[in-house]
Amino acid sequence: MSFLVTPCLELIVSLDVRIQLSVVANLSRRPAAEQVGPFVAGFDPGTDSPGINYATPRPGALITAGDVTALIGAFREAGRRPRLEYVVSTAPGLEKLLLEQGFTVEEEHDYLICTPGALTTPSTPAGFELREPDDYVAMAAAQVESFGDDPSAVTAEDGARLRRVHTNGGVTLVATAGGVVAGAGQAVAPHDGVSEVAGIAVREPFRRRGLAGALTAAITARLFAGAGDLAWLEASGPGAGRVYERIGYRPAGRRLYMSHPEQARMS
């Protein structure tokens, strides 16, 4: 069984393809990225995080059941759990192929986009400063804590990974209060003008002051001041979505997350 994504002239599909191509480009920058048939697998030997180690299809590619089998094997060899993220419309038959080989759906939700003319940049909340980080480990720890995980588990490699976002042409930003990192976020280097804004995080003591919106807007503005003309992100829930919509983001398409239950063979 196989499928072919055929070209479509509708605006939303063209937008979806741009977003999907930006995901392909981002995964291709991973330290141990692999081309596996029609997929790009973004492996990072420095972490086993499924949010970093995943694959995505190239839009318009012919994909077969054999390609999916090969992808599972590549993840096994890398010591990672098979996982994919992709824009639904750019690979409409892929979900069925994945389900037939034991994958399950983790999530499916909207992505939001922003363009330069739509962006509204609010004032930085009183008592905070938005700036480039001077300590990327502290930035990583603030994000990990904000997402409910243990910040003491953050390593130098986690900081180095964020630093690479900056050195590769992306944006990294922290919000500080009295020298303490209160929140953070980043955006990957644009591909054909398109960049993902991600990791928007505010630690619990500093929430409900407008900091998430200010961080997101500042990161987006820096993208648009450089090589970016289209920013996209995903919201963790309706509340976060409203924060992003207030600064000019709007829902534009659907993304699917799927993973395989197989335990990877650790290398």
N, C-alpha and C positions, 0 to 999 in steps of 0.2 A: 504494500500500500504506500502511496506517496501523494503529495499535493504540491501544487504550484500556485504561488500568490501572483495573480495577474495584475497588471497595472490598472489604476483607476484614476480618473481625473477629478474626483470630488475633493474639495479642499481639506476635509477632515482626514481623509486617507493620506493625502500628501503631508499633512502635519504629523500624523502618526508615523509615517516613514521617516521624517526628519528626526523625530524623537528616538525611534528605534535605532537609527544609524548613529545617533550620539551615544547610545548604550553600547553598541558594538565598538565604537572608538574608545570609550572609557575602559571597557574590559580588555581591549587590546593593549592597554598601557600597563596591565598588571605585570609584576615581575616575572611570572612564569606562565604568561598567556599562551594558549594553544589554539590552533585552528583544527577543529574536529569536524571534517566534512562541512556541512552548511552552518555549523555553530562556531562561535568563539567562546572558549572557556577561560574565564579570568581567574587563574590560580595565583595565590600569594603564599609562598612557603612560610612566611612569618606569622601567619594566623590561620586557624581553622574556622574562623567565623563564617557562617553561611551567608551573611550579608555582604561579604567581600568575595568569597569563592562561589561563583555561580556562572552559568552559561546563558547565552542568548542566541537566537537565530538571526542570520542575515536576511533582511526583508527581501522577498521575491525569490528565495531559494527553493529548489526542489528538495523535499525532505522525505526520507523513507524510514520504515521501521528499522532497517539496518543501521541507519544513521543514529537513531536513538540508542540502539544497542551499543554502538561504538562510543557514544557519548558517556554512557554509564561506565564503560570500561575505562575511559580516560579519567573519570573521577575516581574510580577505584585505584588506579595506578598512582594518582596524585594524593591518595589518602584523604579524600574529601567526600562528603555525602553529595550525590547527584542532585542538582538544583538548577532551576531556570527562572529567569525573570524576562518578560517581554511584553510589548504592546500587542494586544489581542488581534487587532485587525491586520497586522502585518504577517501573521502566520495563522490563518483561520482554521486550518486542519491539524495543527500541531497538538492541541490539547487532547484530541482523541488518540493520537499516536502515543502520547505520553501515558495516558490512562491505561491503555492496553498493555503497557510494559510496567505497570505497578506504581506509577507516580500518583500523587494525590495533590489536590488544590490546597495551597496554604491560604492564599488571599486573592481577591480580585477587587480592585477599586479604581477610582478616578485618579488620573494625574491632572495637575493644574498648570497652566502656562501664564507667562507675563511677557509683554512686549514693552519697549521703551515708552511709547505713548500712553500706556495704561498704568505705569508704575506711580504710586503715591508714596513718598518717603516721609514718614512721621518724624517728629523730633525725638532725639535720644532721651529716654526718661531721666529725670533729675537724679544725680548721684552716680551715674554710670558713664563709662567711656568705652567707645567702640574703636578697636584698633587691631593691627596685626599682632599675633601672639609672639612673645619672646620665649615662651616655654611651651613647646608642643605637647609634652607629656602632661602638663597641667591642663591644657586644652582637652586632651583626650580623656583625662580623669573627670573633668566637669561634664563632658558628654555622657560618659558611662554612668556616672552617678545620676544624671538627669533621667536616663532611660531605665533606672531601677536596678542597675547592676553594681558590682563591687568595684569602686574606684581603686582599691589597693591592688587589684589584679592588673592594672595598666602597666605596660612595660615600655622600655625605651623604643622598641620596635613600633609600638602603637604611635608614639610621638613622631618617629621617623616617617611613618606612613602619611601622617597629616602634613608634615613638612614637604613631602614629595608633591602633594596636591599643589602647594604654593610654587615650588620650584618648576613644576611642569606647566605652569601657566594658569593655574586655577586661583581661587580666592579663599583665604582662610581669615576668620575674624573671631575675636573674643570680645565679650562685654566684661569689663572689670568694675569693681566697686571697692575702693580702699585697697587696691592691690590684689584683691581676691577675684579669681575667675568665676563670674556669676553665670555665664552662658557662652555659647559658641555656635559656630556653623561654618559651612564651607560650600564651595562650588567647584566642580571639576573644570579643567581647561575646555573651552568651547571647541566643538567640532562643527565646521560649516556654520558658525554663529550660534550653535545650540549648546546649552550647558545645563546640567542638573544641579540644583541647589539641594543640599542634604545636610543631615546631622544637626538641624536646628534644635538646640537644647538649652533649657534654662533650669538651673538648680532650684529645688523646692523653696528655699528661703527668699528667692528673688522673683518669684512668679507673680502674675496678676498685676504687673506694672507696665505692660506694653513692651516688654523687652524682646519677646519672640518676634513680634512684628517689626520692631526697629532693626533687629539683627538681619532678618530676612530681606527687608528693603535695602539695607546698606550693602549687603552682599550682592543683591541683584543690581543695584546701581553701579557697583564696581565692575560687574560683568559688562553692563551696557556702555560703560566708559572705555572699555577695552574692545575685545574682538567679538563680544556677544550681542546678538539681537533677539534671542528668544531664550528665556529661562523657563525651566519646568521643575516641578517638585511633586511629592506625594504627601498627603496629610495623614497623620496617625489616627484621626477621628474627626467627627463633625466640628468640635470646638476648634481644633487646629485649622480645619478648612476655612472657618469663618475668619480667623486671624489673617490667613493668606489672602482671602478675597478682599478684605478691607484695604490691602495695600496694592491691589490691582491684578491679582491672579484670578483665573477662572477655570472651571473644569473643562477639559477638552478631549479626553479619551480614556481608554481603559487599559490597565496593565494586569497581567496575570503572574502569580508566583506559584510554582509547582516544585515538589521535591519527591525524592525516592526514599522509601524506608530502609533501604539496604545500608548496613553498617559498612562504612568505607574501610578498606584495608590500609592501615596506617603504615606509611613508608618510613 
